[in-house]
Amino acid sequence: MNGFPIITVLTFVPVFGAIVVAGLGPGKGKLSRNLALGSTLVSLALALAMWAAFHGASGAFQLEERH
């Protein structure tokens, strides 16, 4: 996928969102919900992009990352 590390980003977006939400103090319920929803929607968008880029007929490795 053009060198973009989509698997890594898809892994760490929910983790980062959870850390941010957990770091908010009490009384920030609406902000917490909005941040959680935002990180969930970003994860969904990345997962849909991966799904669209996947070619089921191919027997080769797909969406791999090299470090």
Wavefront OBJ file of the C-alpha trace (Angstrom):
o trace
v 0.000 0.000 0.000
v 2.469 2.635 -1.133
v 4.707 2.329 1.896
v 2.132 3.541 4.433
v 2.366 1.387 7.603
v -1.371 0.751 7.822
v -1.113 -2.351 10.032
v 1.008 -0.535 12.596
v -1.250 2.513 12.589
v -4.337 0.310 12.858
v -2.782 -1.362 15.892
v -1.776 1.802 17.720
v -4.737 4.132 17.038
v -7.012 2.338 19.551
v -4.157 2.076 22.055
v -3.410 5.791 21.764
v -7.136 6.609 22.012
v -7.500 4.493 25.148
v -4.484 6.142 26.779
v -5.839 9.606 26.022
v -9.313 8.741 27.319
v -7.865 7.120 30.447
v -5.716 10.188 31.050
v -8.696 12.513 31.162
v -9.904 13.419 34.583
v -13.330 12.695 36.003
v -16.162 14.867 34.805
v -15.088 14.735 31.159
v -17.706 12.199 30.068
v -18.768 13.871 26.835
v -15.171 14.523 25.769
v -14.229 10.931 26.613
v -17.072 9.558 24.512
v -16.205 11.806 21.579
v -12.518 10.846 21.679
v -13.415 7.163 21.919
v -15.789 7.494 18.989
v -13.165 9.361 16.972
v -10.479 6.746 17.513
v -12.984 4.014 16.690
v -13.975 5.696 13.437
v -10.314 6.162 12.450
v -9.732 2.451 13.129
v -12.787 1.567 11.056
v -11.587 3.722 8.170
v -8.150 2.085 8.243
v -9.684 -1.393 8.379
v -11.930 -0.579 5.414
v -8.911 0.730 3.484
v -7.084 -2.539 4.185
v -10.102 -4.529 3.088
v -10.367 -2.535 -0.148
v -6.666 -3.055 -0.891
v -6.816 -6.821 -0.326
v -6.899 -9.017 -3.412
v -8.384 -12.401 -2.557
v -7.312 -14.042 -5.796
v -3.654 -13.319 -5.204
v -1.523 -15.956 -3.552
v 1.239 -13.504 -2.702
v 1.818 -11.731 0.591
v -0.295 -8.618 0.831
v -0.272 -5.535 3.044
v 3.044 -6.520 4.585
v 5.370 -4.125 6.347
v 9.133 -4.302 6.418
v 11.146 -2.665 9.154
l 1 2 3 4 5 6 7 8 9 10 11 12 13 14 15 16 17 18 19 20 21 22 23 24 25 26 27 28 29 30 31 32 33 34 35 36 37 38 39 40 41 42 43 44 45 46 47 48 49 50 51 52 53 54 55 56 57 58 59 60 61 62 63 64 65 66 67
